[in-house]
Amino acid sequence: MRKTGRQHIILFIIMCLGVFKTQAQCAMCRAVLESEQGQSAAQGINDGIVYLMAIPYLLVAGIGYLIYKKFNTLKK
């Protein structure tokens, strides 16, 4: 198999794994929130945890991109 074929397969697998719904609640939060009648609060807590988890990664990626861009423009 060619190298680009392997890269396409790996990319496809990563993209397939990215569409699964994530559950970010800890065991204690899940137990308390599942005991209530409506699941709207549980869904809101889950979305908030995922949102708070994503922000630091986005900030680090943005800072890394700015550093990369700055060092590449200095070389030219």
TORKOL-4160 file (C-alpha; in steps of 0.2 Angstrom, whole numbers, padded with zeros to 4 digits, m for minus):
76
<pt num="1" X="0000" Y="0000" Z="0000"/>
<pt num="2" X="0006" Y="0017" Z="m0004"/>
<pt num="3" X="0011" Y="0030" Z="0009"/>
<pt num="4" X="m0003" Y="0042" Z="0004"/>
<pt num="5" X="m0016" Y="0027" Z="0005"/>
<pt num="6" X="m0011" Y="0024" Z="0023"/>
<pt num="7" X="m0013" Y="0043" Z="0027"/>
<pt num="8" X="m0030" Y="0043" Z="0019"/>
<pt num="9" X="m0036" Y="0028" Z="0029"/>
<pt num="10" X="m0029" Y="0035" Z="0046"/>
<pt num="11" X="m0037" Y="0052" Z="0042"/>
<pt num="12" X="m0054" Y="0043" Z="0038"/>
<pt num="13" X="m0053" Y="0033" Z="0055"/>
<pt num="14" X="m0049" Y="0050" Z="0064"/>
<pt num="15" X="m0064" Y="0058" Z="0056"/>
<pt num="16" X="m0076" Y="0044" Z="0060"/>
<pt num="17" X="m0070" Y="0044" Z="0078"/>
<pt num="18" X="m0074" Y="0063" Z="0079"/>
<pt num="19" X="m0093" Y="0061" Z="0075"/>
<pt num="20" X="m0097" Y="0051" Z="0091"/>
<pt num="21" X="m0106" Y="0060" Z="0104"/>
<pt num="22" X="m0096" Y="0063" Z="0119"/>
<pt num="23" X="m0101" Y="0061" Z="0137"/>
<pt num="24" X="m0090" Y="0072" Z="0149"/>
<pt num="25" X="m0099" Y="0070" Z="0165"/>
<pt num="26" X="m0090" Y="0062" Z="0180"/>
<pt num="27" X="m0098" Y="0047" Z="0189"/>
<pt num="28" X="m0105" Y="0057" Z="0203"/>
<pt num="29" X="m0113" Y="0071" Z="0192"/>
<pt num="30" X="m0120" Y="0058" Z="0181"/>
<pt num="31" X="m0128" Y="0048" Z="0196"/>
<pt num="32" X="m0136" Y="0064" Z="0203"/>
<pt num="33" X="m0142" Y="0071" Z="0186"/>
<pt num="34" X="m0149" Y="0054" Z="0180"/>
<pt num="35" X="m0161" Y="0053" Z="0195"/>
<pt num="36" X="m0171" Y="0069" Z="0190"/>
<pt num="37" X="m0186" Y="0067" Z="0178"/>
<pt num="38" X="m0181" Y="0079" Z="0164"/>
<pt num="39" X="m0164" Y="0076" Z="0156"/>
<pt num="40" X="m0162" Y="0094" Z="0150"/>
<pt num="41" X="m0151" Y="0099" Z="0165"/>
<pt num="42" X="m0140" Y="0084" Z="0162"/>
<pt num="43" X="m0138" Y="0088" Z="0144"/>
<pt num="44" X="m0134" Y="0106" Z="0149"/>
<pt num="45" X="m0121" Y="0101" Z="0161"/>
<pt num="46" X="m0113" Y="0089" Z="0148"/>
<pt num="47" X="m0112" Y="0103" Z="0135"/>
<pt num="48" X="m0104" Y="0115" Z="0148"/>
<pt num="49" X="m0091" Y="0103" Z="0152"/>
<pt num="50" X="m0086" Y="0099" Z="0134"/>
<pt num="51" X="m0086" Y="0118" Z="0131"/>
<pt num="52" X="m0075" Y="0122" Z="0146"/>
<pt num="53" X="m0063" Y="0107" Z="0140"/>
<pt num="54" X="m0061" Y="0114" Z="0123"/>
<pt num="55" X="m0056" Y="0132" Z="0127"/>
<pt num="56" X="m0039" Y="0128" Z="0133"/>
<pt num="57" X="m0035" Y="0118" Z="0118"/>
<pt num="58" X="m0041" Y="0131" Z="0106"/>
<pt num="59" X="m0030" Y="0144" Z="0115"/>
<pt num="60" X="m0014" Y="0134" Z="0115"/>
<pt num="61" X="m0017" Y="0130" Z="0096"/>
<pt num="62" X="m0020" Y="0149" Z="0092"/>
<pt num="63" X="m0004" Y="0154" Z="0102"/>
<pt num="64" X="0006" Y="0140" Z="0093"/>
<pt num="65" X="0000" Y="0146" Z="0076"/>
<pt num="66" X="0005" Y="0164" Z="0080"/>
<pt num="67" X="0022" Y="0158" Z="0086"/>
<pt num="68" X="0024" Y="0147" Z="0070"/>
<pt num="69" X="0019" Y="0161" Z="0059"/>
<pt num="70" X="0031" Y="0173" Z="0067"/>
<pt num="71" X="0046" Y="0162" Z="0066"/>
<pt num="72" X="0042" Y="0158" Z="0047"/>
<pt num="73" X="0041" Y="0176" Z="0042"/>
<pt num="74" X="0058" Y="0180" Z="0051"/>
<pt num="75" X="0066" Y="0167" Z="0040"/>
<pt num="76" X="0061" Y="0174" Z="0023"/>
